[in-house]
Every structure is written in C-alpha cells, then in structure tokens.
C-alpha cells in the first residue's frame, strides 16, 4: 500500500511521510489506484454492469459516497476556476498549464479542449502500465477543461499589476483547496499523476519521474509560447505546503458515517 499527495490531473505527486498528513491512499498496491480497470470497461461495452456501478461498489463503506462525490466534483470545478484565474493574471502558469497554453496557441484550439485532450491522451498511456482509473480520474480528464473554458469569459483581464497579483494569489490558494478536496475524496488520481505512479511502480524513482515530466512539459510549453513567469515559481514553491495544511482538513473522514450514527 502506498501513500501519495497529488494535485488533480496536473502531475503534482509528492510522497507523504507517515504521520505528516492524511493523503490519498492507493489500496490497490503497485498496480494503480482503486477504480475501474480495462476488463470492467470491456464488460461495459458488451452491455454488462455499467462502470459507475463498479466504481461506486468499491467505495469504502465508512466514507459516505455522496460526500466523497461532492468533494470530488467541487474540487474539479474549483480547480478549473483556479487555472482560469492564473490565465487572467498573466504572470505565469504551473508547468502543465504552460504546456497546455502553448499548445493551444499553436493549434488555435480553446485551452480547455487542449487540457481535456491531453488528459485523455495521458490516460491511454496507463494501459501498458496497467494502471486502473477511478471515477475521479475520468472526471478530471473530461471536466476540468470545460470548467476552464466556461470561467475564462466571466473573468476580467486586469491591467494593473496589483490586481493581477491578487488574481495570482487567489488562484494558487484556490488551486490548493481544489487539490485537497479532490485528493481527499479518494476516488482515483488524475491522469498525469497515475502516469507518474505507474512509471514509479516499475522501478523509476518517483522524484526523478516527476521532475523529468514536469521539466519536459515546462520546456515544451515555453517553446510553444506558453507563459512562464513569477507565477510559475510561486506556484512551485507554495502549492505543496498549502496542500499539506489543507488536505487533513478537507479529506472525507474514514468513519464519518459511523461517527454520525453514534452522535
């Protein structure tokens, strides 16, 4: 059983030291997060039990399904809004979104489409790694980009540096809250996180895998025209500590349902 703190869908995977914080627990072992595997997907295509039923059946009985799903989708929505805020601030993005923005500028596609397309493409790489996605994994891959595209037209494009700095600070804090909600739901890692843990399960050091993919995405995004700036640095140094503080407070308790009955 392994423990990781992960940012939804954008490759921020940090090994957790025992006792430091309550992070996402991968109960499926080195094969990947507990969730829907390829055999279940094939069975669904053949008209058997739907995947959502298989996912929900695997929810731990001590953690209410409705609360976990609410935490998951609140995290996904807030995450999309946080990235939209960073885009509006125009002071630099996190490495994966530098890549997404650069690719969007080169292709002319909405950045949300690029985010979703990249998520699906990365998810396909799970197949040879024998990773098993959860409902959170698939939801991240198909929803975050849509939320970003919906939020961007609603946000102003401030010119004053002070306002842009406020946007950036709000984006980083909101991103940390979203990450804690998503990971705290325990319904599967994001596509990029699963790629890293899958490679690590095959003997690659987690830090080396994470650093290589993050730096590769950052470099490719910069070459494609993505925005690298002070926001990129601030995000890199602050997101980990913020999630470390927020995750224990926003994780759905293991015994929430039983405690409620006893009260």
Residue, then its C-alpha position, 0 to 999 in steps of 0.5 A: x500500500x502506498x501513500x501519495x499527495x497529488x494535485x488533480x490531473x496536473x502531475x503534482x505527486x509528492x510522497x507523504x511521510x507517515x504521520x505528516x498528513x492524511x493523503x490519498x491512499x492507493x489500496x490497490x498496491x503497485x498496480x494503480x489506484x482503486x477504480x475501474x480497470x480495462x476488463x470492467x470497461x470491456x464488460x461495459x461495452x458488451x452491455x454488462x454492469x455499467x462502470x459507475x456501478x463498479x466504481x461506486x461498489x468499491x467505495x469504502x463503506x465508512x466514507x459516505x459516497x455522496x460526500x466523497x462525490x461532492x468533494x470530488x466534483x467541487x474540487x474539479x470545478x474549483x480547480x478549473x476556476x483556479x487555472x482560469x484565474x492564473x490565465x487572467x493574471x498573466x504572470x505565469x502558469x504551473x508547468x502543465x498549464x504552460x504546456x497546455x497554453x502553448x499548445x493551444x496557441x499553436x493549434x488555435x484550439x480553446x485551452x480547455x479542449x487542449x487540457x481535456x485532450x491531453x488528459x485523455x491522451x495521458x490516460x491511454x498511456x496507463x494501459x501498458x502500465x496497467x494502471x486502473x482509473x477511478x471515477x475521479x480520474x475520468x472526471x478530471x480528464x473530461x471536466x476540468x477543461x470545460x470548467x476552464x473554458x466556461x470561467x475564462x469569459x466571466x473573468x476580467x483581464x486586469x491591467x494593473x499589476x496589483x490586481x493581477x497579483x491578487x488574481x495570482x494569489x487567489x488562484x494558487x490558494x484556490x488551486x490548493x483547496x481544489x487539490x485537497x478536496x479532490x485528493x481527499x475524496x479518494x476516488x482515483x488520481x488524475x491522469x498525469x499523476x497515475x502516469x507518474x505512479x505507474x512509471x514509479x511502480x516499475x522501478x523509476x524513482x518517483x522524484x526523478x519521474x516527476x521532475x523529468x515530466x514536469x521539466x519536459x512539459x515546462x520546456x515544451x510549453x515555453x517553446x510553444x509560447x506558453x507563459x512562464x513567469x513569477x507565477x510559475x515559481x510561486x506556484x512551485x514553491x507554495x502549492x505543496x505546503x498549502x496542500x499539506x495544511x489543507x488536505x487533513x482538513x478537507x479529506x472525507x473522514x474514514x468513519x464519518x458515517x459511523x461517527x454520525x450514527x453514534x452522535 
